[in-house]
């Protein structure tokens, strides 16, 4: 057994070492946790090993010495020999016959310590054993050979308990250091996949195809981009609702009613869905039950899609503000005032929020304090949502340029000019993908800003998404395309009854997106058509029943009484800021084009749509140009290009009254002909 002096010494050393190493380990551990520093974690592990080593040595020090010893209650008292044994017994003085005797023949006391359990003398009574391998003394019955169970001291139990606690807490601490370093699936899903808005979806190598799996009908246009989380698809609609549908079956789980149209795309984080509405509120809704947790009033319509990062929701408003809101409580943390509407969806990277505004600026704002870091001036409205990758912010502008801007300094690196307004870009593997109102999808080198390829769709191209080497993008003509990300060649397309009006989400081999026809679509599975592609072009060869460059049925060969067949009546009452409409021209009898002009009937957010209903004699020389002019004189233009198909349309926000709608048709042999010119209230329906 260790002496009390030795035990006290080791207890002091161990306790002091534990205190010192715990302090050092805590400092290193906290620093390593905050900075996620690998060397710091390694040093912390080394200190942990030293601590365990000291505890083990302390354990050894307080253990009883049981080597070659029996239970003391079953032994004769043994007097330590400080000097070599001589000729006489040290107890009674009798003459010994030999110096190697174990017991005195006079007094019977032990003269030497036993060396092992197989001695020829009993350790208790001293009787000589007849056999050296005997286990029980025949005289006194004491066990003289076999296992001995030593007593465990209270100090041993104390050290064992300390060691167990240290090991368990250390494992927990190390797990806190290591786990943050291991890449894991993001806990949030939002517009364009993540907080950086890269538009890249990890689909596990599965490439979706163009077979419709299901569609879910809402009561209004679906401009909101869906979000997929835990097997549920969340999407907003122009019928004022947010919907939750089963990702596999398309069956509705619940719907949540807001006070106006839902243009905003939902974000999902920690079991809560966040979405804005044109009723000026940001809503937090339980992802499972569909019940409201809180709402935050912004004072302006919310077109912006919320982004969630580090427990904070960031969203813009048409009252010119960007808001930071606590994701749990719904309380405002800060607001930042821009010079005009903030309809752009904010992106977050490295503690900075990037967002565009109708004042033509891209802003960089500190995510914690809400203070401006820098602003970058473009030549037009920035309603495109920025995307961030490798320290560069990419954003489109109504000035037709895509800009690459240093995320830290706000300095321009390059700009790329297209032929139309730009939608929100996506970034993958050093390439920026962006759609334009010039009907093209562009692939641009992310570093130098040079064009790699472009893909023509024949319609305005929306915001693309990327997954496993494939670009998914829709146009307002009603087609969703899958394009090879490297070659720019078409893999397949999917045709629908109206334009693709949202960005796409790719999850587990399925593409989810919204349409202007009010449907949420899910497509995947086996390809429905066999096509041959032409590099960099939307031109394909399809099966019978489909027209070139489209998978929708060809415009039907019907002859219906439509406005272009007659001269539209001339508005005789001058309209302020608009003048009077011009008389229209007639198309030749050989050309019949069916168009309808329809308002959505919503006084809060009026929209007017020109839709193709039917026609014949339509060739690739056709185009339909549409202009809508509001009473204040502001104009918006759009175009329908081949391939023409039933349901193809263009849509404009309009005023409550006095909207001038002009339609020009370009036809073979006759050139460009104005076939429609009317001043209409937004609720008017003309056929």
Phi, psi and omega in degrees: 000138177295144179289160179297328179293316179294319180298314179298321178299312181291324177298318178296315179298313183295314182296317178297318180295319180299315182296311182297311184291326178297318179296312179298316180297321179296317179298311180295319182297314179296318178297317181293323180294315182294315185269352185053046186268119183294313177303321178298320178295320179295316178297319177300321178294319178299315178297324177297317180296318177300318180298315179297320179299317179297319179296321179296316178297321176298320176303313181297322185295328184263006179281143174291145179278104185254008181292126175057030180234146175261175173304127185298337180287348183244024182235155168287147174301133181246123179268124180302142180265112180271341179229159180298147179294133179250203188283339184249151175293134182285352182259310183249349175084002181297149179289129178265142180284333180212149181283354182259010181293142178273329184230148178282129180290346181269301183263345177079006181280152181287136181256338180226157177281139177293146182259340179199174183279355182258023177300153181276007177234143177294135183287343183260307184260349177083002180294144179283134181271139182289323181240136183290341180262013179294142181259335181237134177288125180292343182272307184251350179080010180282141176290127181248358180206137178137183184289147177237129180263109181286155175281142178261127183282161177296326178296323178297316179296322179298313180296322179298317179296316178299318181298317179297315181298316180299316182296315182296313180293327179292320178299317178297318181295314180297322178297326177292329178286315191280318186303318179297340180277344182273123179300137179221165180294140181296145180274346179249149170227140187203187179306132180057037163085319190206180183293333178278351179058041179288340181074017182257126180246126177278114185251015177065024178089351180280131180252113180295159176237184193259035175264127180290127177267316175194165171221145180241124185270124172258183182262011181198176178301146179249090175270340179292134175276135184290161171233136181245127180208128176052043175077014180233139177255126179249133181206146177263164183217160176285006172268015175080006185251152163256131183248146170240121181234151177293129185293334182272319187254340184079007180284140181290134175263317176195167172222148182236127184268126172257185183268001181195188183300146176251098177267329183298147176268136184286154171239144181237129180208127175051045175078014180232138176257128179248131181207145177263162179223157177287002172277009175082011181249149164257129183251144169246121189233135177300125187293334182267311187271337182077019180261150182286132175263318174195166172224150180234121180277127183261341182089002178204160180301142181252095171273334184296145176265130183291150173237141184242132178205129176053043175077014179234139176257128179248132181206146177264166181217157177284004171269017174080009184251149164254132183246145168245123189230136177298126186292335183270313187266339184078013180272142180290134175265316175196167173223148180237130184265121173263184183268357180194191182310144171246084179265345177296148177269125185292147174242147185234136176204131176052044175077015179232138176258130179245131182207147178261167182216161175291354176276012176079006183255150163255129183251146169244122189230136178298126186292336183268315187262339184079012180273141180290134176262318174194168173223150180235126184269125173256184181264010181195180180303139176248087172259352172296143176274133180290156174231144188235135177202132176053043175076015179233138176257128179247131182208145177261161181222160177291351175280009176078007181256145166260128183251143170246122189231135178299125186293335182269314187265339184078013180272142180290134175263318175194168172221150181233127185266130173245187182259012182197178177300151184249145176264186185287132183278164171235154184227132178204131174052045175076016179230136175259130179247130183213141177263153184225157175288357175274013175078011181246151168253126185252143169245121189233134177300125187290339184269312187255346176081021178264149181288133176263318173193167172224151182234119180272130182249346183083010178202165179301131187261129183276195181283127181276162171231156185233138175202122174051050174078013180231137175261131176246125183207145178246167175230171182283359176275352176103017180241137170253130184249145166248120188236136177298126186293332182270312187272336184076022180259151182286133174265316175194173174216159179230124180261145182220178187282343180215182183291152171284122189244005179226170169282170187253149172240133180246126182210123174053047175080013181232140174256126178247134178200163180254156180235157178291347176280003176090007182257146164262124185253146169231118180233148180173193178087210186279139179303141183267342179221156175255124185230155170247141188248158174242124187306133174072013183220154176276003183289129180219166173250123186241170179291170181301146180094356178238150180259160182301137178069022176203149173250008174269154178303147180296155176304129190290151180273083181232158176235101181243150177290108183237164183306317183299345179284341182231169177277124180293143178298143181272130178288119185271342181267117180301139179254131182301128177079359185237334187074194179253146180291153178277153171299148179267164176254160178263144169282153175302157182303329183291346184246121178238125181230122181261120179229147172235143177247119190226133172262154183278350175077009182262115184289339181278326180216077185288135175230149177234136185235135171253121187238139176279122181259330181174170179174164173221173182067021186269126180236183183284359176273352181284154163202152179239117178257133182233135175232134174241126180243127179276167180301335180279003177093353179285137184241150174229140184235150174206170184216144170252127182240161176298149008280131178277140176208158182300134180095351177296139188204164170231147186227140180228142164291142186221180177268176181286342181201168173060045174266121179269118180251121178239136181232127174246138176243129175260118184233155178301143174075337183247347180075210184270123184234129174281119184251354182206137178202101184221149170256120193230150163286155186295338182271003183289144173237122181237137178229000000 
